[in-house]
Structures are given as C-alpha cells and as structure tokens.
C-alpha cells in the first residue's frame, strides 16, 4: 500500500506537470508593435486624473532624445471591448476600480511573451497611489520583455564578422544587416542604413583607471566622447572649419548605474552633434569596468536620421549592446 501511494503521487505530479506544460504551449504568440502599450480602463477613468497619471508615467519623454518621443505609444480600450485578439497584445496595462487594492505584474496571461500590469484600487486615490508607486517597476518589466523579444529576433540572421572578437575578445548579437564600416587598433564602427539615415555601433576601450573620480565623471565622459569623435568620426566638409562628432555642449548627458554581462558600469544617454555643422541625434553609451582586462570597455549606439522618430532604432541598438558576451563568435 505504501508503494502504491507513492506511485499514485508520482503519477499525479507527472500529469499535473504535463497539463501545465501543454497549457503553456497552447498560448498564442503575442502581437503588437515595438514599444506599444494597450491600456485597458474605463473611458471615464482614462479621461480624468487617472488617465493623466498613466500618460505621465508610461508616455513620458525618453531621456536623451533631440525631440520628445514617448516611452510607449499608448492605445486605450474600455474593458467591455477587451476581447478576442486584443488580449494577445504583448504589453497590457489593466487599471480599474475594484474591491482590492493591489498593483503587480503578471506574465503570459493570454499569449507569450506577454506582460500584464494590473493596477486596482477601491477609490481613485488608491489607484493613483498605486500608479505612482508601481509604474517604474511595470515599465521595467515591459522594457525587459521587449529587449528579450528583440534579441530573439536577432537570432534569425546574425552578422558573423569576427572583428569584435579579434580586437576586444567580445561578441555582440548583431543582425546581419549591420556591416563593419571602419576598424582601427582600438576602434570598431558598425552600421546599417535606416529610413533617412544610419544606425551605428562603435566599440573601443579606455585604460582601467579612467573615470575613477566621481566628481568629474560627466566632464571626463564628455571629453572621452569628444576625443573619439575627433579622431574617428569626421563630419561634413566645411571650408575653413573642422567638423567632427562631439557631445552636444548645450545638454549635459544623463548617467545611470548599469550592469551588463556581469560587468558594472554606467549608462550614458545624451545628444551628439557635429562641431561647426547643423547635425545632431541621440546616443547611448555603456562604460563597463572590465577589471580582468584592466580596461573600461565602451559600447555606444547612435542614430543619424534627420526629422524622423528615432525611438525604435535606439531601442534596437540598446538590445544589441545588451547581448555582450566574452569570447569569439561561434560560426
């Protein structure tokens, strides 16, 4: 009887696991444009203070862009119309009055991959408080999912050039549409054409003792970028004037702590321009403390695309840079 009971328990666990696995496999693939968000809330809430708060957080201007572009492009739908394929949207935010006062993120409720931010309150004040307290956490969840989804798409066709491995001992998962445009002893420039411009990745290294003074960190980062721009990234020919990429002097870049592939460092977002020429755009730089190789590894993405939106191109560059690994690319 003892053995029979044990066998019954094992079979129960096995079938339960199979059932969960099958239910997971039956989820449809999620849909939705990159960096888009569907907010499910009553029209009356959307048109009032709650809608204002949602837009303040989830459609906030992205840091370091030359023109205002929102974190997410938002569509709102009333709960009574939240049926059918709309449930398969990749990023969902569900906001409503309820008998519960909660705010959390759920994973793969209707499709995969999917994140559903759920914010409820018994009063509008409770809902507003939950939005303020949980918005950053929900935004991070949405963006992390989007990054992972983009990185999986890169796998379909990767650039197999080994220049980053040869020069820096690293690999990045870069779509094959990107090509190496310039390489020097301590500098690699990879780019691709986009609408009305280019998306660019540059990689180089600095001495291990660089940027050790927190009080001069911003100044030192700007000086580094400007020196690299002057040496490697020329601008348009202007008679009698020197032109090259630099950090836009009118705007101090924003700096955040970060960690990629086990290396701690800083994330820098700001605007580049061309000295003595009216040309500018956004940049994203990661400066990582590679102690093992006694260097600061610098990965940067920047976009040149006059008079067009650049959010999604910058997002793609961010997703690429966050695939950093050490070692040669496997062919």
C-alpha positions, 0 to 999 in steps of 0.5 A: 500500500505504501508503494502504491501511494507513492506511485499514485503521487508520482503519477499525479505530479507527472500529469499535473506537470504535463497539463501545465506544460501543454497549457503553456504551449497552447498560448498564442504568440503575442502581437503588437508593435515595438514599444506599444502599450494597450491600456485597458480602463474605463473611458471615464477613468482614462479621461480624468486624473487617472488617465493623466497619471498613466500618460505621465508615467508610461508616455513620458519623454525618453531621456536623451532624445533631440525631440520628445518621443514617448516611452510607449505609444499608448492605445486605450480600450474600455474593458467591455471591448477587451476581447478576442485578439486584443488580449494577445497584445504583448504589453497590457496595462489593466487599471480599474476600480475594484474591491482590492487594492493591489498593483503587480505584474503578471506574465503570459496571461493570454499569449507569450511573451506577454506582460500584464500590469494590473493596477486596482484600487477601491477609490481613485486615490488608491489607484493613483497611489498605486500608479505612482508607486508601481509604474517604474517597476511595470515599465521595467518589466515591459522594457525587459520583455521587449529587449528579450523579444528583440534579441530573439529576433536577432537570432534569425540572421546574425552578422558573423564578422569576427572583428569584435572578437579579434580586437576586444575578445567580445561578441555582440548579437548583431543582425546581419544587416549591420556591416563593419564600416571602419576598424582601427587598433582600438576602434570598431564602427558598425552600421546599417542604413535606416529610413533617412539615415544610419544606425551605428555601433562603435566599440573601443576601450579606455585604460582601467583607471579612467573615470575613477573620480566621481566628481568629474565623471560627466566632464571626463565622459564628455571629453572621452566622447569628444576625443573619439569623435575627433579622431574617428568620426569626421563630419561634413566638409566645411571650408575653413572649419573642422567638423567632427562628432562631439557631445552636444555642449548645450545638454549635459548627458544623463548617467545611470548605474548599469550592469551588463554581462556581469560587468558594472558600469554606467549608462550614458544617454545624451545628444551628439552633434557635429562641431561647426555643422547643423547635425545632431541625434541621440546616443547611448553609451555603456562604460563597463569596468572590465577589471580582468582586462584592466580596461573600461570597455565602451559600447555606444549606439547612435542614430543619424536620421534627420526629422524622423522618430528615432525611438525604435532604432535606439531601442534596437541598438540598446538590445544589441549592446545588451547581448555582450558576451566574452569570447569569439563568435561561434560560426 
